[in-house]
């Protein structure tokens, strides 16, 4: 079968993928960008490329693009059932959409993680209140960019919060309470970026109390367009070149078990010296200034990886005119 493109990229955010698209264009890779915000497909449609790359985000709903998420899942499942290769496909995306599933995976793998309680009813979680040591973090099941995360001081605080702000139940009417760990705010958290199962780079993030730690400069940067104006200083991102080997090993274990092609894995260090993992991101927004401290353009590395995956795809060498055109 002949394809009109080498690669199809699924996206929703209007800015995040621009550096990726520019890198693909520089390398002469034929790609089609599929906007998930307003889209339609038929079961008889032929695939647009031998390889798809999912760049959808759980946080789409905070930008008014709630429908992009179920569409992305439906489209990827349809493609994969028909045998199309999708990087960070339906299973990986479903894991990113579920903080409950992430907590279960970390427990299964023996990776240190905070205790987590999932609930859809206040009376039901009230019955387990004795297990929960407040304060805790209230999180939505489908998170993304720190949306709707709140530090809850008591059960009464939780009740009042949900009564006065029922929108916290959005987008899927499922919430989590998560253990708060004793860590040094001045040291922040660590985010490790993985590509093809290997560590690309790591960085320390000082949040100043913010929960939106999206690494993209358009969300946290001088010209940030995603983060509303606030008196709280913006999050700070620093290269972390001496990330501990044990943290990297646990990150690799998570990436392999979740079958993530590209991932951002976050953990914090407790005051008693433990590494505790709490977030798994399949849509990894890379921060060029941090990667440049390691001596490379992160989007060029992603395109290197995509080019290799295109070449490795079954039957790729049959596609006329493609051999020798993509330079890795």
N, C-alpha and C positions, 0 to 999 in steps of 0.2 A: 504493500500500500504506500502511496506517495502522500506526504503531508505538506501543507502549505507553509508550515513554520517548524523551526527546530524546537521551540519551547513556548508553552503557554503559562502566563503568570496570573494567578488569581489574586486580586487585591481589592481593598475597600477604602483605605485612607488616601486622600488626595495628594499627600506629600511624601509619605514614608518611602515609597518605592522609586521615587525619582532618581536617586543615585544608582540604584540597581539598573534601571532602564538605561541610564546614560552609559553605564559600564558595558551592558549588553550591546548597545549600539557601537561603542568604540571597538568591540571585538568582532563586529559583523555577524553576530548571531541573530538569526531571524526569530523574532518573538512576537507574540500577540498578548496584549494586556487586557484581561477580562475583568471589567468593573462589576463587582458583586452587588452594588447598591440598587441598580435597576437592571435586571437581567432575565433571560428566559432560555430554556433549552428543551429539546425534544428527545425522546428515547431513541429515535432513529438517527440523530445527528452523528456524523462521523467525527472522531477526535480531530482537534485542530493542530495537534503536534504529537510526537512520540513521547513527550515528557511534559508533565504539568508541575508547577511549583506553587504551592499554597502559601499565600502571604496574608490570609484573612486574620482578623484579630477579634478576640472575645469582647474587646471594649467598643466594638462598632455601635452598640446600643447607646452609649453615652454621647455619640455624635448624631443621634437620630437615625441610625442605619440598622435598626434591630433586625430587619428582614435579611440582611446580608449573611448573618450567621447560619440560620437554617438552610438558606439557599446553598451556601458553600458546602455544607455537609451533604445535602441531597445530591448536588452536582458531583462531588468527589466520589460518593458511594456509587453513583451510576457509572462513572468512568471506571472505577476500580473493579466493579463487577464484570465489566466488559474487558478487563485485562490491561487497562491503560495504567502506566506507572505515574503515580502522583507523589512527589516529594512532600513530606510533612502532610500526608494525606488524611483521610477521614478518621482513622484511629488516633493518630497523633493530635489532630485538632480536637477530637472529642475529649481527650485527656486534658488538653489545655482549657477546655470549657468547664471542667469539673474539678474544683479544688478538693472535693470529697475523694474523687478517684486518685488525685495526686497524693493525698494523705495515705490512702490505702496502698498505693504503689511504694511509697517510701517505707511504710511499715513492713511490707512484704520483703523488700530488699534489705532490710536491716539498716537503713540509712537514718541517722538521728533526725527527728522531726518533732514539732510541737504537737501536743495533744489537740484533737479536733473533735467537736460535736456538731452534727448536722441536724437541722430541724425544720419543720414546716408549720409548726404550731407552738404557741407560747406555753400552753398548758403542758404539752409533751416535754418541752425542755425544762420547764419548772420542776417536773417530777425528778429530774436528774441534777437539780441545782447543787445538791451537796457534793457532787463530784467536781464541781467547777470552782476553781480558785480565782476570784475576781481580783484585779481587773483582767479582762480578756479582750481580744479583738473580735469585732463583729465583721464578717465578710460575706459577700454574696457568693453563692455557688459558682456562678459564671462571673468571674472577675474581669480583670483587664485594666491596666494603667492605674491601679490603686482605687478604682471606682467604688464608692460607698463603703469604704473601710472606716470604722469608727472604734475608738477605744471606749469600752463600756466598763464603768466603775462598779456596777452592782446589778442585781437582777431587776431592781426597781428602775434603774436607769435604762435597762434594756426595754422593759415594758413601756416606759414613757416615750422612749425614742420611736418605737414601732407604732405607738398609738398616734403620735403627732406627725410622724413622717413615714406613712405606709409605703412610700416609694422605695424604701430600703428593701422591700421584697422583690423588686425588679432585678433582672428581667424574667426570672423563672420561679419565683415564689419558694425559693429554697435558700436558707441561710446557714452560716457556720459561726460557731464560737471557737476561737483558737487561743491556746495558751500564750501568754506574754512571757518572753524570756528575758532574763537579766543580762543586758549587754551594755556596752559603752557607746552612747550616741556619737561620741567624737570619732570612733572608729567606723561607724556606719555598718553597711552590709557589703558583701562581696557578690558580684555577678560574674559568672564565667560564661563565655560565649563558646559554643561548640559547633564545629562544621565537619560533617562526615565522620562523626564519632570521636574527633580529636579536639583538644583545646585550641581555640583560635587566639584568645587573649582573656585576661581577667581584669576587673577594675573594682576599686572601692567606691562606694556611693555614700556620701554624707547627705542624709535626707532633711535635716533640720525639722523633723516632725512631719514632713510630707509623706504621703503614701503613694503618690504618682512618681515612680522611679523609672519611667520610660526613658531609655538611653538616647532616643532620637533627639537631635538638636532642635527639631521643630516642636518638640514637647517640653524639653528642658534645655533651654539655651537662651542666648541673647535675643533671638527673634522667635521665641516660643509662641506657637499659635494654639496649642492644645490646652495649656494650663491657664486657668483663669487668673486674673490679677490677685495678688495676695501680699499681705505684709510679711509673710514668712519668706526668708531667703530661698532662692531656688536650690534644688538638689545639686550637689557637686560631684563630679566624676573624675577619678584619678586612676592612671595606669597602676596595675598591681602585678609586678613582675615576679614576685616571690611567693605566689600562691602555694600553699602547702600541698605536698604530694598526696596526702590522704584526702584532702578536699577534692582534688582533681580526680582521684580514683573513684570516689563516690559519685562525682558528676558523670563520669564515663559510664558507671553502672546504671545510673538513671537513664541516660541517653540511649544506651543499648537496649535496656528493658522496654522502654517506651517506643523504640524504633523511630527516634527523632533524627531527621537528616540535618536540621539546623535547630539550635536550641539555645536558650538563655536560662541558666540554672542559678538560683539565688540562695545564699545561706548567710547566717550571721554567726559571730563568735561570742559565746557567753563569757561572762566575767570569770568563770571557773575554767575557761579554756576549751570548751566543747564547740564543735562545728555543728550547727543545726540548720537543716535545709527546709525551706518553706514554700518555694515557688518554682514551677516548671513552665517555661514559656516556649511555645513552638514557633511563634512569630518573633524572630529575634531582630529587633531594631538596632543596628550597629552604630557605634559612635566613632566617626572618622578620627577625631582629634586624639582619642585614646589609642586606637589602633596605630595611628601614625607614630606614637611614642615607641611602638614595637617595630616600626620600620616598614609598614605596608599599608596599602589601601584595602580596607576590609571588603569592599564591594568587588574589587578585582579578585580577591580570594574566593568570594562566593561564585563569581563567574567561572573561575578555574574549576571549581567543584561542579557547577552545572554543566560545563563543557565535557568534563569527564563522564558525568552521568549520561549525557546525551550519547556520547561515543559508546558507552557500555550497554546501552539499551539494546535488547534483542532485535536484530534485523537492521540496526542503524546503518551499517555499512552498505545496505542495499539502496539507500536513498541517494538518488543521482545528484551529483553536484555538491554533496555535503563533505565528502572526504577531502581533507586538506584545507578546507575553508575555515574551520574553527581551530585557532591556534591556542593551545593550552600553555 
